[in-house]
Amino acid sequence: MSHKIGLSNLVRGSTFFQHSGIAITFVFMPIIASGVAESVFEIGIIVAAFAFAQILTETYFGRMSDRKAKRLLFIRVGFILCALTFGLHYFADNTTYLLIARIGAGISSGIMIPPMLAYAYEAGKGKSKVASVISFHALGWLAGIVAAGFANDERLIFVISSGFFIIGFLISLKLPKLQTTKIVGKGIIKKIIVKNKFLFSSLLIRHVGAAAAWTILPIMLMEYFGAELYQVSIVYVANTLTAFLVMNLMSNKIQIKNITKFKIGIGMTVIVFVGLSMITDWWMAMPFMAIVGCSWAFLFIGGNFHLMENNPRSTSTAIFSSTLAISTVIGPVIAGAIAYYTDYTIVMYFSIIMTLLAFIISSKMQSEKPNEVPI
């Protein structure tokens, strides 16, 4: 029994430091980029570069993790590379260097995110407790954002980020190898996408709207409402803390179908951007960010668990993650263009339209038939 408790906690620890390291730079990247970039459009490109690099690596290494059944190899290599590439941001004092650092960080994190999620699921044997383990993904984001707020220094956060990845790597060395079946075969990725087309398309559209909003929200809070860096951090804490709490409730209290959780998560997001388009002070963003956290918990757990129950795990979660990354490329570029020609509030209107469309598409999703053979 102690071994089981130990394993869950090791997975929690690795997940926690993995996402703390990513989060500490992610939220403030628009602000950091604005220090070296010439225009808001360049900021959009820098923010998008990280996600673009993630798309290329996540799908490939997620598939390799299923094909070779070597989760730990990819997890550990990812931690080492992240410690290096996120640390390199410290020296990025112009647009070109920052762009190169973001691409390196995207590749490094993309190597380990899908295998880590599949490993967590397999370590918990697919039981409801897995939601509690995966909630440390959200807690990691919370810690990263809080650490960035305390550091209140746009360069120091990269040193802290690198440190988080080193700790995560050391914890991952204690993780035992789990028995996983090699999944070989042609056209697996295409089959998964076709089979789950409504899930992936609604996720893509919802997240384009969200990524557009997150690109300009930190700048909007600082420029329109005079928020300090630590106050932006407080606003984002409302998001991640709620996500952590709701994911834990899903371990035992919230007993509804995964597919329904996903639809609820998409639908709740609409309310958020309606609210954010109407705020008149920085602190007013907090309740809406709490709703984002709740919606994220529903769509992340609902979507990923539905996929892992019915498809090869690391590959399907890699496609889920890559879909988010694709949106994180498109969203910031659109946000940069809209904000350049109009203003920040129009970006929020764009996000409302996108999330509404995503909810309509998600309503077409059907539950898997219990006797259906997974591909």
C-alpha positions as CSV (number, residue, x, y, z in Angstrom):
1,M,0.0,0.0,0.0
2,S,2.8,2.4,0.9
3,H,4.3,1.8,-2.6
4,K,1.0,2.9,-4.2
5,I,0.8,6.0,-2.1
6,G,4.4,6.7,-2.9
7,L,3.9,6.3,-6.6
8,S,0.9,8.7,-6.7
9,N,2.9,11.3,-4.8
10,L,5.9,11.0,-7.1
11,V,3.7,11.5,-10.1
12,R,2.1,14.5,-8.3
13,G,5.5,15.9,-7.6
14,S,6.8,15.5,-11.2
15,T,3.6,16.9,-12.7
16,F,3.7,19.8,-10.2
17,F,7.3,20.9,-11.0
18,Q,6.8,20.3,-14.8
19,H,3.9,22.8,-14.9
20,S,5.4,25.3,-12.4
21,G,8.4,25.7,-14.7
22,I,6.2,26.3,-17.7
23,A,3.7,28.6,-16.0
24,I,6.2,30.9,-14.4
25,T,7.2,32.2,-17.9
26,F,4.0,31.6,-19.8
27,V,1.6,34.2,-18.1
28,F,4.2,37.0,-18.2
29,M,5.5,36.3,-21.7
30,P,3.4,39.0,-23.3
31,I,4.8,41.5,-20.8
32,I,8.4,40.3,-21.2
33,A,8.0,40.3,-25.0
34,S,6.7,43.9,-24.9
35,G,10.1,44.9,-23.4
36,V,12.0,43.8,-26.5
37,A,9.4,43.8,-29.3
38,E,8.7,46.7,-31.6
39,S,4.9,46.2,-31.9
40,V,2.0,44.3,-30.4
41,F,2.1,42.1,-33.5
42,E,5.6,41.0,-32.7
43,I,4.5,40.1,-29.2
44,G,1.9,37.9,-30.8
45,I,4.5,36.1,-32.9
46,I,6.8,35.5,-29.8
47,V,3.9,34.1,-27.7
48,A,2.9,31.9,-30.7
49,A,6.4,30.6,-31.3
50,F,6.4,28.5,-28.1
51,A,3.1,26.7,-29.0
52,F,4.2,26.3,-32.7
53,A,7.3,24.3,-31.5
54,Q,5.1,22.3,-29.1
55,I,2.8,21.2,-31.9
56,L,5.6,19.7,-33.9
57,T,7.1,17.8,-30.9
58,E,4.0,16.7,-28.9
59,T,2.3,14.7,-31.6
60,Y,5.5,13.0,-32.7
61,F,6.8,12.2,-29.2
62,G,3.3,11.3,-27.9
63,R,3.1,8.7,-30.8
64,M,6.7,7.5,-30.1
65,S,5.8,7.1,-26.4
66,D,2.9,4.7,-27.4
67,R,4.9,3.0,-30.1
68,K,8.1,2.3,-28.0
69,A,6.2,2.1,-24.7
70,K,9.0,4.2,-23.1
71,R,7.2,6.9,-21.1
72,L,10.0,7.6,-18.6
73,L,12.7,8.1,-21.2
74,F,10.7,11.0,-22.8
75,I,9.7,12.5,-19.4
76,R,13.3,12.6,-18.1
77,V,14.9,13.9,-21.4
78,G,12.1,16.6,-21.5
79,F,13.0,17.8,-17.9
80,I,16.7,18.1,-18.7
81,L,16.0,20.0,-22.0
82,C,13.5,22.3,-20.3
83,A,16.0,23.2,-17.5
84,L,18.4,24.3,-20.3
85,T,16.1,26.1,-22.7
86,F,14.0,28.0,-20.1
87,G,17.2,29.0,-18.4
88,L,18.5,30.4,-21.7
89,H,15.6,33.0,-21.7
90,Y,17.7,34.9,-19.0
91,F,20.1,36.0,-21.8
92,A,17.4,36.9,-24.3
93,D,17.7,40.7,-24.6
94,N,16.3,41.1,-28.1
95,T,13.5,39.8,-30.3
96,T,15.6,37.2,-32.1
97,Y,17.1,35.6,-29.0
98,L,13.7,35.5,-27.2
99,L,12.1,33.9,-30.3
100,I,14.9,31.2,-30.4
101,A,14.5,30.6,-26.6
102,R,10.7,30.2,-26.9
103,I,11.0,27.7,-29.8
104,G,13.6,25.7,-27.7
105,A,11.3,25.8,-24.7
106,G,8.3,24.6,-26.8
107,I,10.2,21.7,-28.3
108,S,11.5,20.6,-24.8
109,S,8.1,20.8,-23.0
110,G,6.4,19.1,-26.0
111,I,8.6,16.0,-25.5
112,M,7.4,15.2,-22.0
113,I,3.8,16.5,-21.6
114,P,1.9,13.6,-23.4
115,P,4.0,10.8,-21.9
116,M,3.6,12.4,-18.4
117,L,-0.2,12.5,-18.7
118,A,-0.4,8.9,-20.0
119,Y,2.0,7.8,-17.2
120,A,-0.2,9.4,-14.6
121,Y,-3.3,7.7,-16.0
122,E,-1.6,4.3,-16.1
123,A,-0.1,4.7,-12.6
124,G,-3.6,5.2,-11.2
125,K,-5.0,2.3,-13.3
126,G,-7.5,4.7,-14.8
127,K,-9.3,5.2,-11.5
128,S,-11.0,8.4,-10.4
129,K,-8.0,9.2,-8.2
130,V,-6.1,10.1,-11.4
131,A,-8.1,13.4,-11.6
132,S,-6.6,14.3,-8.2
133,V,-3.1,13.4,-9.4
134,I,-3.5,15.4,-12.6
135,S,-4.9,18.3,-10.6
136,F,-1.2,18.9,-9.6
137,H,-0.8,20.2,-13.2
138,A,-3.1,23.1,-12.1
139,L,-1.4,23.4,-8.8
140,G,1.9,23.7,-10.6
141,W,0.5,26.6,-12.7
142,L,-0.6,28.2,-9.5
143,A,2.8,27.9,-7.9
144,G,4.5,29.2,-11.0
145,I,2.3,32.2,-11.2
146,V,2.7,32.9,-7.4
147,A,6.5,32.5,-7.7
148,A,6.5,35.0,-10.6
149,G,4.5,37.5,-8.6
150,F,6.9,37.2,-5.7
151,A,10.0,37.4,-7.9
152,N,8.4,40.5,-9.5
153,D,11.4,40.5,-11.8
154,E,11.2,39.6,-15.5
155,R,14.6,38.0,-15.6
156,L,14.8,36.2,-12.2
157,I,11.7,34.1,-13.2
158,F,13.8,32.2,-15.8
159,V,16.3,31.1,-13.2
160,I,13.5,29.9,-10.9
161,S,11.9,28.1,-13.9
162,S,15.1,26.2,-14.6
163,G,15.3,25.2,-11.0
164,F,11.7,23.8,-11.0
165,F,12.6,21.6,-14.0
166,I,15.8,20.3,-12.2
167,I,13.7,19.3,-9.1
168,G,11.1,17.7,-11.4
169,F,13.9,15.7,-13.1
170,L,15.3,14.5,-9.8
171,I,11.8,13.3,-8.7
172,S,11.3,11.6,-12.1
173,L,14.4,9.4,-11.4
174,K,12.4,7.8,-8.6
175,L,9.4,6.9,-10.9
176,P,9.2,3.1,-11.5
177,K,8.8,1.7,-15.1
178,L,5.2,0.7,-15.7
179,Q,4.2,-2.1,-18.0
180,T,2.7,-0.6,-21.2
181,T,1.8,-2.3,-24.4
182,K,3.5,-1.1,-27.6
183,I,1.0,0.3,-30.0
184,V,2.2,0.0,-33.6
185,G,0.2,0.4,-36.8
186,K,-0.3,2.8,-39.6
187,G,-2.6,5.8,-39.7
188,I,-3.3,5.8,-35.9
189,I,-3.2,9.6,-35.6
190,K,-5.7,10.1,-38.5
191,K,-8.1,7.5,-37.1
192,I,-8.1,9.2,-33.6
193,I,-8.8,12.6,-35.2
194,V,-11.6,11.4,-37.4
195,K,-13.2,9.4,-34.6
196,N,-13.1,12.4,-32.2
197,K,-13.6,15.2,-34.8
198,F,-16.2,17.1,-32.8
199,L,-14.1,17.0,-29.6
200,F,-11.0,18.3,-31.3
201,S,-12.7,20.9,-33.5
202,S,-14.6,22.4,-30.5
203,L,-11.5,22.4,-28.4
204,L,-9.5,24.1,-31.2
205,I,-12.1,26.9,-31.7
206,R,-12.6,27.5,-28.0
207,H,-8.9,27.7,-27.4
208,V,-8.2,30.1,-30.3
209,G,-10.6,32.5,-28.5
210,A,-9.0,31.9,-25.1
211,A,-5.4,32.2,-26.4
212,A,-6.3,35.5,-28.1
213,A,-7.7,36.8,-24.8
214,W,-4.7,35.6,-22.7
215,T,-2.3,37.3,-25.0
216,I,-3.7,40.8,-24.4
217,L,-5.2,40.3,-20.8
218,P,-2.0,40.9,-18.9
219,I,-1.1,44.0,-21.0
220,M,-4.8,45.2,-20.8
221,L,-4.7,44.9,-17.0
222,M,-1.5,46.9,-16.8
223,E,-2.2,49.5,-19.5
224,Y,-5.9,50.1,-19.0
225,F,-6.3,49.6,-15.2
226,G,-2.7,50.2,-13.9
227,A,-2.2,46.8,-12.4
228,E,1.3,45.8,-11.1
229,L,3.0,42.6,-12.1
230,Y,2.0,41.0,-8.8
231,Q,-1.7,42.0,-9.2
232,V,-1.7,40.3,-12.6
233,S,-0.4,37.3,-10.8
234,I,-3.3,37.5,-8.3
235,V,-5.8,37.5,-11.1
236,Y,-4.3,34.4,-12.7
237,V,-4.1,32.6,-9.3
238,A,-8.0,32.8,-9.2
239,N,-7.9,30.7,-12.3
240,T,-5.4,28.0,-11.3
241,L,-6.6,27.6,-7.7
242,T,-10.2,27.0,-8.9
243,A,-9.0,24.5,-11.5
244,F,-7.0,22.6,-8.8
245,L,-10.0,22.4,-6.4
246,V,-12.5,21.4,-9.1
247,M,-10.2,18.7,-10.4
248,N,-9.9,17.2,-6.9
249,L,-13.7,17.2,-6.5
250,M,-13.8,15.1,-9.7
251,S,-12.0,12.4,-7.9
252,N,-15.0,11.6,-5.8
253,K,-17.8,14.2,-5.8
254,I,-18.5,15.1,-9.4
255,Q,-19.8,11.9,-11.0
256,I,-20.9,12.7,-14.5
257,K,-19.9,11.3,-17.9
258,N,-16.5,12.6,-19.2
259,I,-18.1,13.8,-22.5
260,T,-20.7,15.9,-20.5
261,K,-17.8,17.4,-18.4
262,F,-16.1,18.4,-21.6
263,K,-19.3,20.1,-23.0
264,I,-19.9,21.9,-19.7
265,G,-16.3,23.2,-19.7
266,I,-16.6,24.6,-23.3
267,G,-20.0,26.2,-22.5
268,M,-18.8,27.9,-19.3
269,T,-16.0,29.7,-21.1
270,V,-18.5,31.9,-23.0
271,I,-19.5,33.7,-19.7
272,V,-15.9,34.5,-19.0
273,F,-15.2,36.6,-22.0
274,V,-18.5,38.4,-21.8
275,G,-17.5,39.4,-18.2
276,L,-13.9,40.3,-19.2
277,S,-15.1,42.6,-21.9
278,M,-17.1,44.6,-19.3
279,I,-14.6,45.0,-16.4
280,T,-13.6,48.5,-15.3
281,D,-10.7,47.6,-12.8
282,W,-8.1,44.9,-12.6
283,W,-9.6,43.1,-9.6
284,M,-12.9,42.6,-11.4
285,A,-11.2,40.0,-13.6
286,M,-10.8,37.7,-10.6
287,P,-14.3,36.1,-10.5
288,F,-14.2,35.5,-14.3
289,M,-10.8,33.9,-14.0
290,A,-12.2,31.6,-11.3
291,I,-14.9,30.6,-13.8
292,V,-12.1,29.9,-16.4
293,G,-10.4,27.6,-13.8
294,C,-13.7,25.7,-13.3
295,S,-14.3,25.4,-17.1
296,W,-10.7,24.3,-17.7
297,A,-11.0,21.5,-15.1
298,F,-14.2,20.2,-16.7
299,L,-12.9,20.3,-20.3
300,F,-9.4,19.1,-19.5
301,I,-10.3,16.1,-17.4
302,G,-13.5,15.3,-19.4
303,G,-11.7,15.5,-22.7
304,N,-8.5,13.7,-21.8
305,F,-10.2,10.9,-19.9
306,H,-12.8,10.3,-22.7
307,L,-9.8,10.0,-25.1
308,M,-7.7,7.7,-22.9
309,E,-10.7,5.4,-22.3
310,N,-11.3,4.9,-26.0
311,N,-8.0,5.5,-27.8
312,P,-4.2,4.8,-27.5
313,R,-3.4,7.0,-24.5
314,S,-0.2,9.0,-25.2
315,T,-1.1,9.6,-28.8
316,S,-4.7,10.8,-28.2
317,T,-3.6,13.1,-25.3
318,A,-0.8,14.4,-27.5
319,I,-3.4,15.3,-30.2
320,F,-5.4,17.0,-27.4
321,S,-2.3,18.9,-26.3
322,S,-1.3,19.8,-29.8
323,T,-4.8,21.1,-30.6
324,L,-4.4,23.5,-27.6
325,A,-0.9,24.4,-29.0
326,I,-2.3,25.0,-32.5
327,S,-4.8,27.4,-31.0
328,T,-2.0,29.1,-29.0
329,V,-0.3,29.8,-32.3
330,I,-3.4,31.2,-34.1
331,G,-4.9,33.0,-31.1
332,P,-2.0,35.4,-30.2
333,V,-1.5,36.3,-33.9
334,I,-5.2,37.2,-34.3
335,A,-5.1,39.1,-31.0
336,G,-2.0,41.0,-32.0
337,A,-3.6,41.9,-35.3
338,I,-7.0,43.0,-33.8
339,A,-5.4,45.0,-31.0
340,Y,-3.0,46.6,-33.5
341,Y,-5.9,48.0,-35.6
342,T,-8.6,48.4,-32.9
343,D,-8.3,47.9,-29.1
344,Y,-8.1,45.2,-26.5
345,T,-11.9,45.1,-25.8
346,I,-12.6,44.0,-29.5
347,V,-10.3,41.0,-28.8
348,M,-12.7,39.9,-26.0
349,Y,-15.7,40.2,-28.4
350,F,-13.8,37.9,-30.8
351,S,-13.2,35.4,-27.9
352,I,-17.0,35.5,-27.1
353,I,-17.9,34.6,-30.7
354,M,-15.3,31.8,-30.9
355,T,-16.3,30.1,-27.6
356,L,-20.0,30.2,-28.5
357,L,-19.2,28.5,-31.8
358,A,-17.1,25.9,-30.0
359,F,-20.0,25.1,-27.6
360,I,-22.4,24.6,-30.6
361,I,-19.9,22.1,-32.2
362,S,-19.3,20.3,-28.9
363,S,-23.1,19.6,-28.5
364,K,-22.7,17.2,-31.5
365,M,-20.4,14.9,-29.6
366,Q,-21.8,11.4,-28.8
367,S,-20.8,9.0,-26.1
368,E,-18.8,5.9,-27.1
369,K,-20.8,2.7,-27.3
370,P,-19.7,0.5,-24.4
371,N,-18.9,-2.4,-26.7
372,E,-16.9,-0.4,-29.2
373,V,-13.4,-1.7,-29.8
374,P,-10.8,1.0,-29.2
375,I,-8.6,1.6,-32.2
